[in-house]
Amino acid sequence: MSAERLEPDSAAAAAELTRAAAAARRSLLPCGRHTRLRRHFPDAAPAAWLSLRRLDRIRSVDADDQTCVVEPGVSEHALNEAVAPHGLELGAAAPCAREGTLGGLFLAPDVSLLRAPWGPPRDQVLGASWLLSDGTPVRSGARVVKSVAGYDVTRLFLGSRGRLAACTELTLRLRPRPRAPRWYRVPPVQLRAWLHPDPRQRVPARLLFQVDGALWAQTDGVDVAGALHAGRVDAAEGLAAFERCRAAFGAAAQRAALPFSAAAALAGLAVAADLLAASFAADDAGAAAAALGLEAGLCRVVPQPAPSPWLERLQQACAPAAVPFGGGP
């Protein structure tokens, strides 16, 4: 973290700094506010950090198409505040919502507690603008929700965690905000109804999570207090529990995903968990999964300990004459 931090305030300035670093054979590594680096790049030692936190403008919001264009330094909280008057929100709820950046959320990639209704964070990205490590600008994806043909370069770059390209702009899909959110404390004996293997028989929950040993749920307009003996709580209490769960995911060294059939077993562990996504946070996720009697292959732990064997070849293909972002695999 002691390396020089370059902080351009525009995509053009970022490109100029990147070209200068390439000419000097100097390694850069893109970052935001360093809120997620300790997990994904604990040993990173570039000559300089290319911090994009000052690229923090919301370029446009199309409420009819439910899309927006933002710079990577915008926070999840700031974007949600901007689109709330339109009845919309980002379809991701990650740790570091206020202090982190959207660039970090999508490139880390970080966990989302809205994975069940809206999919993983990368599903919210329609397209993006990038800088290769030689300063060349690149555009990927589209600015509309309709799918496009061809290679999915956007997901390739997102999955590289900034090692293939630095993000300078994101086109994102927005989602409708819940119109009548209702919060509940869920008795463990009723958990099967919320996690029924047949989605048609499952309680239509938007959120179902565990934190501090308690189970919490949110529905949108569906009252289940009487039928399932779930304790209705006010929004402030539910939101406070949600933020504690989000913080616990942010503080843990690892996150892990299990088969959905094992989700109910998470209620017996002292971990923060998103039960609808069968994911949880722990300092040793493998040991926690073993405590459930699961085979190691059934537990997908993030971050992975080893880099992709394809990374070096892809870096060379993207900018063969420049030092790769991060200095190599």
Backbone bond lengths (Angstrom), bond angles and torsions (degrees), N, CA, C in turn:
res aa  C-N    CA-C-N  psi(-1)  N-CA   C-N-CA  omega(-1)  CA-C   N-CA-C  phi
1 M - - - 1.456 - - 1.533 111.89 -
2 S 1.337 116.70 -7.39 1.456 119.34 -176.81 1.518 112.46 -83.96
3 A 1.344 118.46 -5.88 1.456 121.19 179.00 1.525 110.13 -65.12
4 E 1.326 115.05 156.87 1.459 120.54 178.09 1.533 109.98 -58.09
5 R 1.328 115.66 143.16 1.458 120.33 178.42 1.519 108.86 -114.44
6 L 1.329 116.48 115.50 1.454 122.56 176.98 1.521 107.97 -90.80
7 E 1.336 117.63 132.82 1.461 120.96 -173.70 1.527 111.31 -130.34
8 P 1.324 117.74 75.57 1.468 120.02 176.43 1.523 110.62 -65.81
9 D 1.333 116.17 155.70 1.461 119.68 179.29 1.522 112.33 -112.45
10 S 1.326 116.78 11.69 1.464 121.20 176.92 1.519 108.79 -156.29
11 A 1.327 115.28 163.13 1.464 119.74 178.10 1.526 110.74 -64.69
12 A 1.334 116.33 -36.35 1.460 119.70 179.63 1.525 110.84 -64.69
13 A 1.331 116.46 -41.51 1.464 119.81 178.68 1.529 110.63 -67.38
14 A 1.322 117.19 -37.38 1.459 120.32 177.29 1.520 111.03 -64.06
15 A 1.330 116.83 -39.75 1.464 120.52 178.40 1.522 110.98 -64.51
16 E 1.327 116.56 -40.73 1.472 120.27 179.65 1.530 110.87 -63.56
17 L 1.324 117.20 -43.46 1.467 120.90 178.46 1.528 111.26 -65.11
18 T 1.324 116.32 -37.69 1.462 120.16 -179.88 1.522 110.91 -68.32
19 R 1.324 116.91 -41.69 1.468 119.63 177.79 1.524 111.07 -64.48
20 A 1.333 116.82 -39.53 1.468 119.80 178.62 1.526 110.94 -64.14
21 A 1.327 117.02 -40.94 1.458 120.45 178.63 1.525 110.83 -65.57
22 A 1.342 117.04 -39.70 1.463 120.40 178.54 1.521 111.02 -63.68
23 A 1.337 116.43 -41.12 1.468 120.08 179.60 1.516 111.61 -64.84
24 A 1.333 117.24 -32.43 1.463 122.18 -179.64 1.528 112.60 -89.85
25 R 1.353 117.54 3.30 1.475 122.95 -176.54 1.525 110.48 55.83
26 R 1.310 115.52 43.86 1.454 122.11 -177.02 1.524 109.20 -109.19
27 S 1.320 118.19 132.67 1.466 121.12 -177.38 1.526 111.04 -83.81
28 L 1.336 114.39 135.13 1.457 122.33 174.26 1.535 108.02 -118.14
29 L 1.316 116.07 159.82 1.461 120.64 170.77 1.522 107.80 -140.34
30 P 1.343 117.60 119.81 1.467 119.86 -179.79 1.526 111.50 -64.38
31 C 1.317 115.65 146.27 1.459 121.44 176.66 1.518 108.61 -155.80
32 G 1.326 116.15 175.98 1.452 121.58 176.04 1.510 109.57 -114.44
33 R 1.350 115.26 -97.70 1.473 119.87 179.34 1.533 112.13 -113.38
34 H 1.322 116.45 17.51 1.483 122.17 177.64 1.527 113.39 64.29
35 T 1.315 118.51 24.54 1.466 119.32 -178.80 1.524 112.84 -81.92
36 R 1.330 118.02 -19.78 1.468 120.71 -177.14 1.527 112.94 -117.75
37 L 1.319 118.23 -2.57 1.462 121.11 -174.63 1.525 113.11 -65.04
38 R 1.325 117.30 -33.41 1.467 119.02 -175.78 1.524 111.29 -63.12
39 R 1.317 117.07 -26.47 1.458 119.75 179.56 1.522 111.34 -86.52
40 H 1.307 117.78 -45.45 1.454 120.24 -170.89 1.524 114.53 -95.19
41 F 1.318 118.36 -27.60 1.458 120.88 178.76 1.528 110.31 -135.37
42 P 1.326 118.73 59.36 1.473 119.44 -175.59 1.524 113.70 -64.87
43 D 1.337 117.90 -24.83 1.469 121.11 -177.04 1.524 112.86 -108.71
44 A 1.322 117.35 12.52 1.462 119.82 -178.17 1.525 110.65 -63.92
45 A 1.341 115.51 137.21 1.466 120.08 -179.30 1.529 109.78 -144.16
46 P 1.347 117.58 63.78 1.466 119.41 177.41 1.522 110.52 -72.11
47 A 1.323 115.67 164.69 1.459 119.03 174.43 1.525 110.68 -63.94
48 A 1.323 115.82 -32.55 1.477 120.38 178.02 1.519 109.16 -156.04
49 W 1.339 115.24 149.88 1.456 121.90 173.77 1.522 108.70 -90.33
50 L 1.317 115.98 135.93 1.460 120.73 173.02 1.523 106.90 -99.99
51 S 1.329 115.83 89.26 1.462 120.66 -177.03 1.523 109.69 -82.09
52 L 1.316 115.95 125.48 1.461 122.07 -179.45 1.522 111.94 -104.75
53 R 1.333 116.46 19.93 1.462 120.13 -176.30 1.523 112.70 -65.70
54 R 1.336 117.82 -24.91 1.460 119.73 -179.48 1.531 112.70 -82.99
55 L 1.326 117.40 -7.81 1.454 120.70 170.41 1.531 106.07 -84.44
56 D 1.326 115.62 80.71 1.469 120.82 -168.60 1.517 112.95 -126.56
57 R 1.320 116.22 37.76 1.464 119.99 -179.65 1.533 111.07 -102.99
58 I 1.318 115.07 141.88 1.463 121.66 170.83 1.524 105.57 -91.48
59 R 1.318 116.38 109.52 1.455 121.23 -172.23 1.523 112.87 -73.87
60 S 1.323 116.38 -43.12 1.466 118.99 -178.90 1.515 110.01 -162.81
61 V 1.327 115.03 155.16 1.464 122.71 174.28 1.521 107.43 -132.28
62 D 1.330 116.52 122.77 1.460 122.04 176.31 1.522 107.02 -108.09
63 A 1.328 116.19 95.31 1.466 120.16 -175.68 1.521 112.04 -66.16
64 D 1.326 118.10 -33.88 1.461 120.62 -179.42 1.524 111.34 -67.96
65 D 1.325 116.27 -42.33 1.471 120.83 -179.62 1.519 111.99 -86.53
66 Q 1.346 116.45 -9.50 1.463 123.02 -179.06 1.532 111.22 58.06
67 T 1.324 114.50 50.54 1.461 120.95 175.96 1.522 109.14 -137.12
68 C 1.310 116.11 163.98 1.461 121.00 174.61 1.521 109.06 -150.01
69 V 1.320 115.47 160.56 1.460 122.50 175.65 1.519 107.06 -121.97
70 V 1.323 116.46 123.67 1.459 121.37 -176.10 1.529 109.85 -135.10
71 E 1.323 115.14 159.70 1.456 120.21 170.54 1.527 109.01 -86.67
72 P 1.336 118.25 159.13 1.470 120.25 -171.11 1.515 115.15 -70.40
73 G 1.342 118.51 -16.17 1.456 120.61 -179.05 1.513 114.16 -83.95
74 V 1.339 118.06 -3.51 1.463 121.53 176.33 1.524 108.66 -68.37
75 S 1.323 117.22 141.58 1.464 120.39 177.21 1.527 110.14 -88.63
76 E 1.316 115.80 158.48 1.466 120.84 175.73 1.528 110.02 -58.41
77 H 1.328 116.92 -42.97 1.461 120.95 -178.89 1.529 110.74 -62.01
78 A 1.340 117.56 -44.71 1.464 120.62 -178.59 1.521 111.19 -63.73
79 L 1.331 117.20 -39.88 1.463 119.32 178.93 1.522 110.82 -66.03
80 N 1.314 117.53 -43.84 1.462 119.52 -179.95 1.521 111.86 -63.41
81 E 1.326 116.79 -37.21 1.463 119.71 176.49 1.524 110.83 -63.11
82 A 1.334 116.72 -37.04 1.463 120.49 -177.07 1.522 112.75 -73.34
83 V 1.324 117.58 -32.66 1.471 119.44 -175.58 1.523 113.29 -99.27
84 A 1.329 117.33 -7.69 1.471 120.30 179.96 1.527 112.95 -57.18
85 P 1.352 119.97 -40.21 1.475 119.07 178.76 1.529 113.61 -59.77
86 H 1.334 116.86 -19.58 1.467 121.17 177.92 1.529 111.68 -91.25
87 G 1.347 117.00 3.57 1.460 119.86 -177.52 1.515 113.04 73.93
88 L 1.332 116.65 26.08 1.461 121.71 -175.50 1.522 111.00 -123.72
89 E 1.323 115.93 166.36 1.455 122.69 174.09 1.518 108.69 -155.92
90 L 1.316 116.46 164.38 1.454 120.75 172.34 1.522 108.62 -70.65
91 G 1.318 117.45 139.83 1.459 120.74 -179.08 1.513 112.96 -82.54
92 A 1.320 117.40 37.79 1.466 122.82 177.41 1.514 107.88 -147.47
93 A 1.317 116.34 141.85 1.463 122.36 176.90 1.523 106.97 -133.10
94 A 1.322 116.13 99.20 1.461 121.80 -172.16 1.516 111.46 -112.44
95 P 1.314 117.80 165.93 1.468 119.86 169.84 1.536 109.71 -62.16
96 C 1.314 115.28 163.31 1.481 121.35 177.59 1.527 111.76 60.70
97 A 1.333 116.78 38.11 1.461 120.16 -175.78 1.518 112.45 -62.61
98 R 1.327 117.86 -33.19 1.457 120.97 -179.71 1.521 112.39 -91.35
99 E 1.328 116.48 -44.53 1.461 119.30 -172.83 1.524 113.73 -90.78
100 G 1.327 118.17 -19.93 1.457 121.11 179.42 1.519 111.48 -85.37
101 T 1.323 115.95 178.30 1.463 121.77 179.32 1.527 109.46 -117.87
102 L 1.328 115.07 157.99 1.459 119.13 176.06 1.520 111.17 -66.22
103 G 1.328 117.28 -32.81 1.456 119.37 175.77 1.514 111.00 -58.41
104 G 1.322 116.46 -45.57 1.459 120.32 178.50 1.506 112.49 -67.22
105 L 1.334 117.58 -38.35 1.459 120.98 179.86 1.523 110.48 -58.71
106 F 1.339 116.41 -47.24 1.463 119.30 -173.81 1.523 113.28 -84.29
107 L 1.334 118.15 -27.46 1.453 119.27 -178.60 1.516 113.08 -91.32
108 A 1.337 118.87 -18.38 1.473 118.85 -175.97 1.534 113.03 -57.61
109 P 1.314 122.76 -50.21 1.459 128.94 -14.16 1.519 109.63 -82.04
110 D 1.317 116.54 150.24 1.450 119.35 -179.06 1.525 110.34 -93.86
111 V 1.323 114.62 166.58 1.459 121.20 178.08 1.529 109.08 -76.43
112 S 1.325 116.72 153.48 1.459 121.68 174.26 1.517 109.10 -129.37
113 L 1.322 116.48 129.16 1.463 120.46 177.14 1.528 111.98 -80.85
114 L 1.333 116.46 2.27 1.465 121.41 172.61 1.525 110.80 -107.00
115 R 1.316 116.79 21.31 1.462 120.36 -178.66 1.531 111.46 -61.62
116 A 1.327 117.55 -39.56 1.466 119.81 -176.68 1.532 112.26 -60.55
117 P 1.341 119.84 -50.25 1.467 117.89 -178.99 1.527 114.36 -78.00
118 W 1.350 117.60 -29.88 1.458 118.58 -169.84 1.530 115.12 -123.30
119 G 1.308 118.34 -0.46 1.454 119.56 179.99 1.513 112.01 87.91
120 P 1.343 117.60 178.00 1.460 121.20 -178.61 1.520 111.68 -67.58
121 P 1.338 117.53 163.19 1.460 119.93 -177.88 1.525 114.41 -52.51
122 R 1.326 117.94 -40.55 1.463 119.00 -176.07 1.522 112.28 -63.26
123 D 1.358 118.00 -21.87 1.464 120.18 177.61 1.519 112.32 -68.82
124 Q 1.323 117.64 -12.95 1.466 121.01 179.63 1.529 111.69 -87.99
125 V 1.334 117.04 -7.66 1.466 121.31 -176.46 1.523 109.62 -97.62
126 L 1.329 116.24 117.42 1.461 121.68 178.73 1.515 111.87 -89.39
127 G 1.307 116.70 -32.84 1.456 120.92 -178.44 1.510 109.95 -170.16
128 A 1.323 116.66 173.98 1.456 120.03 -177.24 1.521 110.21 -162.31
129 S 1.317 115.01 161.24 1.468 122.56 170.48 1.514 107.87 -110.76
130 W 1.343 115.85 143.23 1.461 121.43 -171.54 1.517 111.25 -137.57
131 L 1.315 114.86 162.15 1.462 122.74 167.40 1.513 107.68 -120.22
132 L 1.336 116.90 127.51 1.451 120.20 171.21 1.529 108.78 -76.44
133 S 1.312 116.93 169.59 1.471 119.34 -173.54 1.521 113.16 -69.92
134 D 1.325 118.88 -9.75 1.467 120.79 173.08 1.526 111.92 -96.35
135 G 1.350 116.93 4.68 1.461 121.59 178.22 1.511 114.52 92.34
136 T 1.324 118.37 0.44 1.461 121.65 179.68 1.519 110.77 -70.85
137 P 1.344 118.90 127.14 1.472 120.49 176.72 1.523 111.03 -78.79
138 V 1.332 116.74 142.11 1.462 123.06 -178.77 1.521 107.96 -137.88
139 R 1.333 115.28 142.71 1.474 121.15 175.27 1.522 108.53 -116.66
140 S 1.324 116.92 136.55 1.461 120.91 177.74 1.516 110.11 -131.07
141 G 1.342 116.21 156.86 1.449 120.66 176.02 1.515 113.09 73.74
142 A 1.333 115.30 -152.26 1.459 121.25 -174.09 1.518 109.89 -139.90
143 R 1.308 116.30 171.95 1.462 122.12 176.52 1.523 111.84 -105.38
144 V 1.324 117.07 9.53 1.460 120.94 179.77 1.521 108.44 -127.65
145 V 1.338 115.82 163.20 1.452 120.81 -177.29 1.516 111.49 -71.04
146 K 1.345 117.87 -31.47 1.461 121.09 -178.19 1.523 110.30 -57.83
147 S 1.321 116.89 135.69 1.461 122.10 -178.05 1.526 110.25 -67.54
148 V 1.331 115.08 155.04 1.453 121.39 176.14 1.512 108.59 -122.59
149 A 1.337 115.41 155.52 1.458 120.83 -179.30 1.520 110.16 -83.88
150 G 1.337 115.48 164.62 1.457 120.23 175.88 1.514 112.16 108.57
151 Y 1.332 115.26 179.59 1.455 121.22 179.34 1.527 110.53 -65.56
152 D 1.316 116.28 142.27 1.462 120.93 -179.15 1.535 109.06 -88.01
153 V 1.330 115.26 77.09 1.457 120.98 -178.30 1.528 110.62 -66.11
154 T 1.330 116.90 -31.26 1.464 119.86 179.65 1.523 110.40 -58.29
155 R 1.316 117.69 -48.82 1.467 120.45 -179.01 1.529 111.33 -68.32
156 L 1.313 116.73 -33.85 1.464 119.67 176.78 1.527 109.94 -60.59
157 F 1.328 116.72 -48.23 1.461 120.31 -179.07 1.531 111.23 -68.38
158 L 1.331 117.08 -39.80 1.464 119.54 177.96 1.524 110.54 -60.37
159 G 1.316 116.89 -41.72 1.455 121.12 -178.04 1.509 114.50 -70.33
160 S 1.332 117.58 -14.05 1.470 120.36 -178.13 1.521 113.09 -82.41
161 R 1.361 117.17 -7.91 1.465 121.91 -179.54 1.530 112.22 56.82
162 G 1.326 116.19 37.14 1.457 120.48 177.14 1.510 114.66 86.55
163 R 1.317 118.49 2.61 1.461 120.40 -178.94 1.532 112.77 -83.30
164 L 1.329 117.78 -18.88 1.460 120.87 177.36 1.525 112.11 -101.85
165 A 1.318 117.30 -33.63 1.466 120.18 -175.55 1.517 109.81 -159.52
166 A 1.331 115.09 150.88 1.465 121.96 175.79 1.522 108.39 -97.96
167 C 1.315 116.75 130.13 1.460 121.81 -177.20 1.528 110.42 -83.30
168 T 1.336 116.40 131.94 1.466 120.81 178.04 1.528 112.95 -117.43
169 E 1.342 117.22 -10.77 1.465 120.41 178.24 1.519 108.57 -162.11
170 L 1.334 116.27 146.38 1.463 122.52 179.74 1.529 109.92 -129.35
171 T 1.311 116.51 133.63 1.456 121.82 168.97 1.515 107.25 -103.54
172 L 1.322 116.71 119.21 1.462 121.69 -169.78 1.525 111.85 -118.87
173 R 1.306 114.31 147.15 1.458 121.87 171.02 1.531 107.91 -83.12
174 L 1.328 117.37 135.67 1.457 122.67 175.00 1.527 109.87 -105.36
175 R 1.327 116.59 159.51 1.463 121.51 -176.65 1.531 109.72 -127.15
176 P 1.326 117.23 154.85 1.474 119.62 177.24 1.530 110.84 -66.34
177 R 1.321 116.34 136.64 1.455 120.65 173.56 1.532 108.96 -72.30
178 P 1.329 117.97 149.39 1.464 118.77 176.14 1.531 110.41 -61.53
179 R 1.328 116.77 133.16 1.456 120.40 -176.40 1.523 113.02 -83.86
180 A 1.308 116.40 -31.68 1.477 120.17 -179.09 1.525 109.41 -138.52
181 P 1.335 116.59 67.77 1.468 119.03 -177.41 1.527 112.01 -67.39
182 R 1.323 115.84 136.64 1.465 121.81 177.25 1.522 107.89 -129.68
183 W 1.337 114.80 134.18 1.460 121.29 -174.77 1.533 110.43 -109.52
184 Y 1.347 115.22 145.30 1.465 120.70 -177.54 1.529 111.27 -141.00
185 R 1.323 115.46 149.33 1.459 122.54 161.39 1.526 106.60 -92.75
186 V 1.313 116.49 126.93 1.463 121.21 -173.20 1.527 110.13 -101.56
187 P 1.327 118.81 122.06 1.473 120.66 174.34 1.529 109.67 -66.65
188 P 1.337 118.59 134.64 1.470 120.14 179.88 1.526 113.92 -53.62
189 V 1.331 117.49 -31.67 1.465 119.70 -177.96 1.529 111.77 -68.70
190 Q 1.344 117.08 -16.99 1.454 120.89 179.39 1.520 113.06 -97.82
191 L 1.326 116.65 4.51 1.464 119.89 -171.68 1.527 112.08 -61.90
192 R 1.319 117.89 -35.26 1.465 119.66 -177.59 1.534 111.62 -58.67
193 A 1.316 117.05 -35.89 1.467 119.25 -179.92 1.527 111.41 -64.61
194 W 1.321 116.75 -31.03 1.460 121.48 179.86 1.529 111.77 -82.27
195 L 1.338 116.55 -19.85 1.465 121.31 -176.62 1.527 111.46 -122.46
196 H 1.304 116.98 29.60 1.464 120.63 -178.32 1.534 109.51 -57.96
197 P 1.326 118.17 136.37 1.468 119.75 -178.68 1.525 114.01 -61.68
198 D 1.325 117.36 -23.68 1.464 121.18 176.56 1.530 108.43 -94.57
199 P 1.339 117.99 110.86 1.479 119.76 -178.02 1.514 113.65 -54.91
200 R 1.321 117.76 -27.14 1.459 120.53 -178.48 1.521 111.77 -71.19
201 Q 1.320 117.16 -22.04 1.451 121.38 179.85 1.529 112.90 -104.08
202 R 1.301 115.88 0.22 1.463 121.15 -177.69 1.529 110.20 -82.70
203 V 1.321 117.14 145.38 1.463 120.41 173.37 1.533 108.27 -60.09
204 P 1.338 118.11 129.75 1.472 120.21 -175.98 1.534 111.90 -75.06
205 A 1.312 115.78 73.20 1.463 120.80 -179.42 1.531 110.65 -88.46
206 R 1.297 114.98 143.61 1.461 120.74 173.59 1.521 109.80 -88.15
207 L 1.329 115.95 -37.06 1.460 122.95 177.79 1.519 108.54 -132.71
208 L 1.316 116.25 143.46 1.463 122.11 171.88 1.520 105.84 -150.74
209 F 1.336 116.17 108.07 1.459 119.29 -172.92 1.521 111.28 -140.54
210 Q 1.300 114.73 164.81 1.462 122.19 179.66 1.522 109.22 -124.38
211 V 1.311 115.48 136.00 1.462 120.92 174.45 1.525 107.79 -155.60
212 D 1.318 116.28 141.74 1.473 122.07 -179.80 1.531 112.28 53.43
213 G 1.337 116.64 34.88 1.452 120.38 176.23 1.514 115.84 78.52
214 A 1.332 118.12 4.08 1.472 121.63 -179.33 1.519 110.26 -117.59
215 L 1.327 115.83 152.05 1.456 122.76 178.82 1.525 109.72 -104.39
216 W 1.321 115.26 134.32 1.462 121.66 -177.27 1.527 109.34 -130.40
217 A 1.326 116.12 151.35 1.460 120.05 179.14 1.523 109.90 -144.68
218 Q 1.328 113.56 155.35 1.464 120.25 172.79 1.518 108.58 -132.65
219 T 1.324 116.62 133.17 1.462 121.81 172.07 1.528 107.43 -116.25
220 D 1.321 115.57 166.76 1.456 120.19 176.80 1.520 108.90 -115.60
221 G 1.330 114.91 94.42 1.455 120.54 177.26 1.509 115.63 83.23
222 V 1.334 117.90 -0.73 1.466 120.97 -178.48 1.522 108.66 -103.52
223 D 1.333 116.90 122.25 1.458 121.80 179.49 1.525 109.29 -96.38
224 V 1.334 116.52 114.44 1.470 120.23 -177.88 1.525 111.52 -117.46
225 A 1.321 117.12 8.36 1.466 119.86 -174.51 1.523 111.93 -59.28
226 G 1.323 117.30 -43.49 1.456 119.35 -176.53 1.513 113.12 -75.81
227 A 1.333 116.66 -46.51 1.464 120.73 -174.65 1.513 112.75 -66.16
228 L 1.347 117.12 -35.88 1.464 120.10 -174.45 1.530 112.84 -112.79
229 H 1.306 116.52 6.16 1.463 120.77 -180.00 1.537 111.73 56.72
230 A 1.339 115.72 30.78 1.458 120.35 176.47 1.522 108.34 -81.19
231 G 1.313 117.00 139.41 1.446 120.76 -178.38 1.513 111.92 -82.72
232 R 1.316 117.08 114.19 1.458 121.29 178.61 1.523 109.14 -70.00
233 V 1.332 117.07 134.93 1.463 122.25 177.51 1.524 108.30 -126.65
234 D 1.316 116.22 161.03 1.455 118.07 -178.89 1.526 110.14 -77.08
235 A 1.324 115.36 165.34 1.460 120.98 -174.02 1.519 112.04 -61.23
236 A 1.329 117.04 -38.45 1.462 120.08 -178.11 1.526 111.16 -61.66
237 E 1.321 116.44 -40.84 1.467 120.03 179.95 1.525 111.00 -69.33
238 G 1.324 115.74 -42.10 1.456 119.27 178.60 1.508 112.64 -64.43
239 L 1.331 116.48 -43.81 1.464 120.19 179.76 1.526 111.05 -65.62
240 A 1.327 117.63 -36.46 1.468 120.49 178.42 1.524 110.35 -63.79
241 A 1.332 117.09 -41.24 1.463 120.37 177.10 1.531 110.46 -64.86
242 F 1.322 116.39 -40.45 1.460 120.81 178.87 1.531 110.85 -60.67
243 E 1.332 116.67 -43.51 1.457 119.92 179.70 1.528 111.57 -67.24
244 R 1.339 117.84 -33.90 1.468 120.27 175.84 1.526 110.77 -65.39
245 C 1.313 116.06 -39.67 1.464 119.94 178.03 1.516 110.48 -65.66
246 R 1.317 116.22 -42.29 1.457 120.41 178.91 1.524 110.34 -62.33
247 A 1.320 116.61 -42.03 1.461 120.90 179.18 1.531 111.60 -65.34
248 A 1.334 116.71 -37.59 1.464 120.16 178.93 1.524 110.84 -65.12
249 F 1.320 117.44 -39.08 1.460 120.01 175.26 1.532 110.44 -63.79
250 G 1.327 116.10 -38.01 1.454 119.25 -179.70 1.515 113.55 -69.04
251 A 1.341 117.12 -31.01 1.466 120.86 -176.50 1.518 112.97 -84.38
252 A 1.326 118.45 -22.53 1.465 121.40 -175.46 1.522 111.08 -72.25
253 A 1.323 115.67 148.73 1.463 120.89 179.85 1.520 112.15 -71.72
254 Q 1.333 117.40 -29.67 1.458 120.92 -176.98 1.523 110.67 -138.59
255 R 1.339 114.36 158.78 1.456 122.05 170.15 1.517 107.00 -126.29
256 A 1.305 117.95 151.67 1.457 120.73 -179.15 1.516 110.47 -143.21
257 A 1.321 115.73 148.69 1.457 122.66 176.98 1.521 109.05 -116.79
258 L 1.332 115.51 138.61 1.455 122.88 -179.12 1.531 109.22 -117.66
259 P 1.320 118.04 167.06 1.469 119.43 169.60 1.525 109.87 -60.56
260 F 1.332 116.67 146.75 1.467 119.68 -177.41 1.526 111.34 -58.89
261 S 1.322 116.99 -29.71 1.459 120.08 -179.39 1.526 112.68 -64.19
262 A 1.339 116.91 -18.56 1.464 120.74 -179.87 1.519 112.60 -97.36
263 A 1.338 117.69 1.61 1.460 120.70 -173.99 1.525 112.10 -60.16
264 A 1.322 117.82 -42.09 1.468 120.18 -176.44 1.524 111.58 -62.59
265 A 1.336 117.51 -29.74 1.467 120.77 -179.65 1.520 111.99 -66.54
266 L 1.324 117.47 -21.04 1.466 120.23 179.41 1.527 111.47 -63.76
267 A 1.325 116.71 -24.40 1.466 119.86 179.49 1.518 111.86 -65.24
268 G 1.326 117.06 -14.63 1.452 119.65 178.44 1.510 114.22 -94.80
269 L 1.337 116.46 0.49 1.463 120.77 179.76 1.517 110.72 -106.69
270 A 1.315 116.65 149.75 1.466 121.57 178.14 1.521 109.27 -85.70
271 V 1.327 116.08 65.59 1.459 121.54 -178.88 1.521 109.24 -135.71
272 A 1.330 115.68 157.80 1.457 120.26 168.49 1.521 107.14 -79.13
273 A 1.331 116.38 138.01 1.458 118.93 -174.02 1.518 111.52 -148.47
274 D 1.326 115.66 146.64 1.453 123.97 168.59 1.522 105.57 -104.14
275 L 1.321 116.99 100.28 1.461 119.72 -171.11 1.524 112.87 -72.18
276 L 1.317 118.58 -29.40 1.460 119.72 178.85 1.519 111.82 -69.23
277 A 1.331 116.62 -26.65 1.463 120.95 176.16 1.525 111.90 -99.60
278 A 1.342 117.22 -0.71 1.472 122.64 -178.40 1.528 110.76 52.73
279 S 1.327 115.99 43.35 1.462 120.88 179.24 1.519 109.88 -123.42
280 F 1.329 115.87 155.22 1.456 119.69 -179.41 1.513 110.17 -150.50
281 A 1.321 115.43 166.76 1.464 122.16 -179.00 1.518 108.94 -118.16
282 A 1.336 116.51 137.40 1.464 121.12 -179.88 1.517 108.55 -161.81
283 D 1.325 116.38 157.50 1.455 119.42 176.03 1.524 111.29 -74.94
284 D 1.335 117.53 -24.99 1.464 122.47 174.20 1.522 107.14 -136.24
285 A 1.332 115.09 85.75 1.461 120.30 -174.95 1.526 111.37 -64.94
286 G 1.320 117.50 -35.56 1.453 120.08 179.62 1.518 112.17 -61.76
287 A 1.330 116.66 -42.49 1.466 120.63 178.63 1.523 110.90 -65.95
288 A 1.331 116.31 -38.23 1.462 119.23 178.76 1.524 110.82 -64.53
289 A 1.341 116.54 -40.99 1.462 119.69 178.54 1.528 110.63 -66.09
290 A 1.327 116.69 -37.83 1.461 120.17 178.68 1.524 110.97 -63.43
291 A 1.345 116.21 -33.72 1.460 119.85 178.27 1.525 112.00 -64.23
292 L 1.341 116.02 -22.40 1.459 120.33 176.54 1.526 111.73 -87.42
293 G 1.342 116.54 -2.13 1.454 120.65 -178.75 1.511 113.75 79.04
294 L 1.349 117.30 21.06 1.450 120.45 -178.76 1.525 111.05 -91.05
295 E 1.318 116.66 145.20 1.453 121.01 174.47 1.521 109.01 -67.77
296 A 1.342 115.62 148.24 1.470 120.62 -176.73 1.526 111.51 -57.48
297 G 1.326 117.42 -35.13 1.457 120.26 -177.49 1.513 114.34 -68.71
298 L 1.327 117.10 -15.88 1.463 120.57 -179.95 1.526 112.76 -88.48
299 C 1.320 117.01 -5.79 1.464 121.94 -178.61 1.527 108.55 -112.18
300 R 1.325 116.70 113.64 1.463 121.04 -179.96 1.533 108.44 -96.33
301 V 1.329 116.09 112.21 1.459 121.90 -173.73 1.530 109.85 -99.26
302 V 1.315 115.82 138.14 1.465 123.28 175.80 1.523 108.44 -124.61
303 P 1.356 119.48 135.25 1.461 125.93 1.29 1.521 113.01 -80.36
304 Q 1.329 115.07 155.35 1.442 120.80 175.41 1.519 109.53 -72.02
305 P 1.338 118.90 142.18 1.463 120.57 -175.45 1.517 114.63 -71.62
306 A 1.320 118.37 -23.31 1.466 120.76 -175.45 1.529 110.30 -117.23
307 P 1.343 118.22 144.41 1.464 120.03 177.04 1.524 110.88 -72.56
308 S 1.313 115.50 163.53 1.453 120.64 179.13 1.530 110.33 -63.72
309 P 1.336 117.43 137.34 1.466 119.31 176.93 1.524 112.39 -67.69
310 W 1.329 117.08 -13.80 1.458 121.18 -179.92 1.527 112.92 -91.38
311 L 1.329 117.41 -7.58 1.458 119.38 -171.07 1.521 112.44 -59.89
312 E 1.320 117.73 -48.64 1.467 119.85 -176.33 1.521 111.72 -60.79
313 R 1.326 117.63 -41.48 1.460 120.02 179.26 1.519 111.43 -65.64
314 L 1.318 116.31 -40.08 1.461 119.40 178.85 1.520 111.50 -66.56
315 Q 1.335 117.56 -38.78 1.460 120.50 176.91 1.522 111.05 -60.87
316 Q 1.316 116.58 -42.09 1.457 120.78 178.74 1.523 111.52 -66.33
317 A 1.326 116.67 -36.05 1.462 120.06 179.21 1.525 111.61 -69.07
318 C 1.345 116.99 -35.17 1.465 120.79 -177.33 1.516 112.39 -73.62
319 A 1.319 117.34 -45.19 1.472 121.39 -176.71 1.525 108.30 -147.99
320 P 1.331 117.69 78.34 1.470 120.99 -171.90 1.520 114.67 -63.51
321 A 1.335 118.60 -25.07 1.466 120.26 -175.55 1.529 112.98 -95.16
322 A 1.323 118.05 -3.01 1.471 120.96 -174.41 1.519 110.97 -110.79
323 V 1.334 115.82 157.08 1.465 120.64 170.80 1.527 107.54 -67.69
324 P 1.328 119.31 127.99 1.470 120.21 -178.32 1.531 111.48 -62.01
325 F 1.314 115.90 154.36 1.457 119.33 172.43 1.526 108.98 -58.53
326 G 1.298 116.50 129.00 1.456 121.27 -177.25 1.511 113.83 88.71
327 G 1.339 117.66 -9.28 1.458 121.16 176.92 1.508 114.54 86.85
328 G 1.332 118.64 2.10 1.458 120.60 -179.40 1.502 109.96 136.65
329 P 1.340 116.93 178.88 1.452 120.70 -176.75 1.497 112.00 -69.16
